[in-house]
Amino acid sequence: MRLLLLQTPKLDIIDRRGRNALMHAALVGNSECVQQLLDAGYFDPAMRDHTGNAPIHYGAMSGDLDTLGKHLTTPHYSDQF
């Protein structure tokens, strides 16, 4: 992931459900990827998919406490939720 982020990828792509890369990483419980994407600063923590879920919701849905913790300890999240 780190090498991919160095290549300045187009990270604003969303799927047909309105989910971005951060949401997908959170949904599968990939806490390392979630942390790297949050650190990169590309994502708006308040962004919602077509059903109204934000990345932090996917972190909770994953059932992985480390993934959820990455969202909860990220400073810009505290202002949004």
N, C-alpha and C positions, 0 to 999 in steps of 0.2 A: 504494500500500500504506500509506504514512504516513497519508493521510487516512482510510482505512478503519480503521486502528488507533485513530485519535482518536475514532471513533464507538463505542468499546467493543463491538466485535463479539463474537458467541458463537464463540470459536475452539476450543472443546472438542469440536466436531462431528467425528466420524470416519466414514469411508465403510464399505462392507460388508466391506472387507479389513482394517479396523482402522487405516487411515492417517489422519493429521490433516493440517492445512494445511502445517505445517513439513515433513512427509515428502514431500508432493506438490511443494513448492517445491524441495526438495533433489533429488528424482528427475528433474526437468526441468532442473536445473542453473541455477536462477535465484538466483544468489548474492546479489544485492541484496535480494530478497524474504526469503531465508534470514536474512540479517543483521538485517533489520528485525524479523522474527518472533523471533529469538533475543534481540535487544535489548529487545523488549516484555516478555519474561519469562513468557509464558503457558504455555510448553511444558516438560514434564518430559523431560530428555534421555535418561532411561532408559526412556521409554515404548516399548513394542514393538507392532508390528502382529500380525495373526493368524499370520504366518509367522515371527515372532521378530526381525524387522528393526527397528532403531531409526533415528531420523533420520540419524545419522552414517553408517549403512550405505547409505542412499539417496544421501547426498552422494557416497560412493565409487562407487556404481553409475552415477551420472550421468556419470562420466568428466570432470567439470569440476573442475579443481584448485582454482579459487577457491571454489567451493561447498564442497568438502571442507575447505579451509583455514578457512572460516568456522566450521565445527564444531570443528575441532581447536584453534583459538585462542580459543574461548569458555571462560572459566574454569570454569563449572560442569560442562563435559564431562570435564575432566581427573580429576574425582573418580569418574566413572561407568565409564570405559572404560580 
